[in-house]
Amino acid sequence: MTLHTVDYLAHVSNLLLLVSYSVRDMLWLRWFAVAAAFIIMPYYLWQPQVLWPPVAWGSVFAAINLLQIARIYAERRPVVLGPEEQELYDLSFSSLRPREFLSLAMVGEWRDAAPGDQLLKQGERAARLAVAVAGKVEVTHGQRVVATIPPGRVVGTALALVGEPSPVDARFCEAGRYLSWPLPSLRAFIDKHPDLRLALQQLVSRDVAKKVEGMVRGTI
């Protein structure tokens, strides 16, 4: 291989970099960048004096891109939800992508509920959000039942937003199963996933609207 022939590798490598800058898909961009890095390697190695610095840096950049490619492929794998997760997703979170919902669910804690277990206590601030996948929740003010929350509705959203003490009690009136998010953990999750913030805000808005409609009917 002559030096003149090796020069073509530099041209091909730079053409691939040019193509990588023109594609919109991040996966293809990284693949083109990796290909460009490997194609240019012989050019550096075939010089009369081997150019080790660009070889070393090119290897580092290629390795970083390969790691990011592996991460992208992992993120694009089909998400398989468990039976409870799938049911809850269908009930309340279908506006999110399955992978987004799975990430959100992993921040929470699945719990069993016995009749009488409280989610909200009158006079206290909400410490967590909860949504039942099974079992109804009664909302009471004093001894009066204000409404009943069916599975799939988030309990404590409005209180979490305003930070005020709860004016009502909310407790399971039958055995149930629910997913619960401590507010500090949920806020930390949202801070780390700003791309999900808008989707969650829209979900909360729809949930509040359903509760207002439910209050008219006696079922939040």
C-alpha positions in Angstrom: 0.0 0.0 0.0 1.5 3.3 -1.0 1.1 6.6 0.8 -0.9 7.9 -2.1 -3.4 5.0 -1.7 -3.6 5.6 2.0 -4.6 9.2 1.4 -7.9 8.0 0.1 -8.7 6.6 3.6 -8.5 10.1 4.9 -11.0 11.3 2.3 -13.4 8.4 3.0 -13.2 9.0 6.7 -14.0 12.7 6.4 -16.9 12.0 4.0 -18.3 9.6 6.6 -18.0 12.4 9.2 -19.8 14.8 6.8 -22.6 12.2 6.4 -22.8 11.7 10.2 -23.4 15.5 10.7 -26.3 15.3 8.2 -28.3 12.4 9.7 -30.9 13.0 12.4 -30.9 9.6 14.0 -28.4 9.6 16.9 -27.7 5.9 16.4 -26.7 6.4 12.7 -24.6 9.4 13.6 -22.6 7.4 16.1 -22.1 4.5 13.7 -20.8 6.8 11.0 -18.5 8.4 13.5 -17.1 5.0 14.6 -16.6 3.9 11.0 -14.8 7.2 10.2 -12.5 6.7 13.3 -11.5 3.1 12.2 -11.1 4.0 8.5 -8.7 6.8 9.3 -6.5 4.6 11.6 -4.4 3.0 8.8 -3.6 6.5 7.5 -2.0 7.4 10.8 -0.3 4.1 11.2 1.1 4.1 7.6 2.9 7.4 8.0 6.8 7.3 7.9 6.6 8.2 11.6 3.5 6.7 13.2 1.1 9.3 14.5 0.3 7.8 17.8 -1.6 10.7 19.4 -4.4 10.8 16.8 -4.5 7.0 16.9 -5.0 7.1 20.7 -7.6 9.8 20.7 -9.4 8.2 17.8 -9.6 5.0 19.7 -11.0 6.8 22.8 -13.7 8.5 20.7 -14.6 5.3 19.0 -14.9 3.5 22.3 -17.1 6.2 23.7 -19.4 6.1 20.7 -19.6 2.3 20.9 -20.6 2.5 24.5 -23.3 5.0 23.6 -24.5 2.8 20.7 -24.9 -0.1 23.1 -26.9 2.2 25.5 -29.2 3.3 22.6 -29.8 -0.3 21.6 -30.6 -1.2 25.2 -33.1 1.7 25.4 -34.7 0.7 22.2 -35.4 -2.9 23.2 -39.1 -3.7 23.5 -40.4 -3.2 27.0 -42.2 -6.0 28.7 -44.4 -5.0 31.6 -45.5 -7.3 34.3 -49.2 -8.1 34.8 -49.8 -5.5 37.5 -47.7 -2.9 35.6 -49.6 -3.5 32.4 -52.9 -3.2 34.1 -51.9 0.1 35.8 -50.4 1.3 32.5 -53.7 0.7 30.7 -55.7 2.3 33.5 -53.8 5.5 34.0 -50.5 5.9 32.2 -51.1 5.0 28.6 -50.2 8.6 27.6 -46.6 7.7 28.5 -44.3 5.5 26.5 -44.0 2.0 28.1 -40.3 2.6 28.9 -41.1 5.9 30.5 -43.8 4.3 32.7 -41.5 1.5 33.6 -38.8 4.0 34.8 -41.5 5.8 36.8 -42.8 2.6 38.3 -39.4 1.6 39.4 -39.1 4.7 41.6 -42.3 3.7 43.4 -43.2 0.9 45.8 -45.8 -1.8 45.3 -47.9 -2.4 48.4 -50.8 -4.5 49.5 -53.6 -2.7 51.3 -56.0 -4.0 53.9 -59.5 -2.4 54.5 -58.9 0.8 56.5 -55.3 1.5 55.3 -54.9 5.2 55.0 -53.4 7.1 52.0 -54.3 10.6 53.3 -54.9 11.8 56.8 -56.9 14.9 57.5 -54.8 17.8 58.8 -51.5 16.3 57.5 -49.6 17.0 54.3 -49.4 14.3 51.7 -46.1 12.5 52.0 -46.6 10.4 48.9 -48.7 9.8 45.8 -50.5 6.6 45.3 -52.5 4.9 42.6 -54.5 1.7 43.2 -54.5 -1.1 40.6 -57.1 -2.9 42.7 -59.4 -1.9 45.5 -61.5 1.3 46.1 -60.5 4.2 48.2 -63.0 6.2 50.2 -62.6 9.9 50.8 -64.2 11.1 54.1 -64.6 14.4 55.8 -65.3 13.6 59.4 -67.8 10.8 59.4 -69.2 11.7 55.9 -68.1 9.9 52.8 -67.3 12.5 50.2 -66.4 10.3 47.3 -65.0 7.0 46.2 -61.8 6.7 44.2 -61.7 3.8 41.8 -58.5 2.0 40.7 -56.4 4.0 38.3 -56.8 7.4 39.9 -53.8 9.0 41.6 -54.4 10.0 45.2 -52.7 13.1 46.5 -51.9 15.0 43.3 -53.5 18.3 44.2 -52.2 18.2 47.7 -48.7 17.5 46.5 -48.9 20.5 44.1 -50.1 23.0 46.7 -48.3 21.5 49.8 -51.3 22.1 52.0 -52.6 19.8 54.8 -55.2 17.4 53.6 -58.8 18.5 54.4 -60.0 14.8 54.1 -59.1 11.3 55.0 -58.5 8.7 52.2 -58.5 5.0 53.1 -59.1 1.7 51.4 -62.6 0.5 51.9 -61.6 -3.0 50.7 -58.5 -5.0 50.2 -56.4 -3.7 47.4 -53.0 -3.3 45.8 -51.3 0.0 44.9 -48.2 1.7 43.7 -46.8 4.5 45.9 -44.2 7.2 45.3 -42.6 9.1 48.2 -42.6 12.8 47.1 -38.9 13.4 47.6 -38.1 10.3 45.4 -40.6 11.4 42.8 -39.2 15.0 42.7 -35.7 13.7 42.3 -36.8 11.4 39.5 -38.5 14.3 37.6 -35.4 16.5 38.1 -33.2 13.8 36.5 -35.7 13.2 33.6 -36.7 16.7 32.5 -38.0 15.2 29.2 -40.7 13.5 31.2 -41.8 16.6 33.1 -44.3 17.8 30.5 -45.8 14.4 30.0 -46.3 14.0 33.7 -47.8 17.5 34.0 -50.3 16.6 31.3 -51.1 13.4 33.1 -51.7 15.2 36.4 -53.9 17.7 34.6 -56.1 15.0 33.1 -56.3 13.2 36.5 -57.4 16.4 38.2 -60.0 17.0 35.5 -61.3 13.5 36.0 -61.6 14.0 39.7 -63.5 17.2 39.3 -65.9 15.4 37.0 -66.1 12.5 39.5 -66.9 14.8 42.4 -70.1 15.8 40.6 -71.0 12.2 40.3 -69.8 11.3 43.7 -66.9 9.2 42.4 -63.6 10.9 42.1 
